Every structure is written in structure tokens, then in C-alpha cells.
Amino acid sequence: ARYCQSLLPNVSSTTTDDDDDNDSKKNPPLVIVGYDHRCNKSLSLSSRKFALLTKLVFQHAGFHCLVLHDYVFTPLVPYAMTHYHRKNNKNAIALGIMITASHNPAFDNGY
């Protein structure tokens, strides 16, 4: 959650447009989150739980957050960002996040 919070000022500054302040409230920037099957058993923190915590942090900050359903491969996050943007231009895509340990041990799970 701390890492999410540290991202917020950077993401907010790149998506804020003073001319469109009212429009940004109607159509907040979008964050897309994907996750894989990994789990840190010592912390009882699965990638799915980590993704849901990420969603809550960004929603609390005023972003629309979409968590991709079920386990996904890493390349699906940028694909979803591109596909969503083409279909739905009213939301600016602010960020794509993949929760994974990738080539590291499962206890290194995160972004």
C-alpha cells in the first residue's frame, strides 16, 4: 500500500489538466491492475489480495480502478490498456500495474 501511495503524486500530476477539472471528476483516470497466481504464504498475501489493496488505494485517491479478472500473463496489462483506450476514450489511462514475482521467488511478490 505504501508503494501505491508513493505513486499517487506522480500519476496525479501526469493526468491532471486544469482546463478539464470538472470533466476529470466525471471521468476519473483509469488504473488497470493484473495479477498472477503467486502467494507469499508467510504474510498470507496473494497476488489477488495485493491487487485488491492496490485498487482500494487508487480508488480512495479518486481514480477509477479496474482489476483484471483472474490470473493474467504480464503482457495482458499493456494490451488491456491499449484495448480499453481504443474502445472507451472518455477515461484517460493513468497507469497499468502487474502484481507478480515474475522470475523471483514468490516471497518477492509485488510490483
JODAUR-V47372 format. One line per field, one symbol per residue. ss: DSSP state (a for helix, b for strand, c for the rest). phi: phi as a letter, one per 30 degrees, with the letter a starting at -180 (. if undefined). psi: psi as a letter, one per 40 degrees, with the letter a starting at -180 (. if undefined). A space follows every 10 residues. Layout:
BEGIN
ss->???
phi->???
psi->???
END
This chain:
BEGIN
ss->caaaaaaaaa aaaaaccaaa aaaaaacccb bbbbbcccbb ccccbbaaaa aaaaaaaaaa cccbbbbccc ccccaaaaaa aaaaaaaccc ccbbbbbbbb cccccaaacb c
phi->.ddedddedd ddddcdbedc edddddbdec ccbcbcddbc ddchbdeddd ddddeddddd djcdbccddi dbdedddddd dddddddbdd cddcabbcca chccdedcel c
psi->dddddddddd dddeehhddf ddddddgiih hhhiiaeihg ddefhidddd dddddddddd eeihhhhhha hiideddddd dddddddgee hhhdihhhhi ebeiideeia .
END
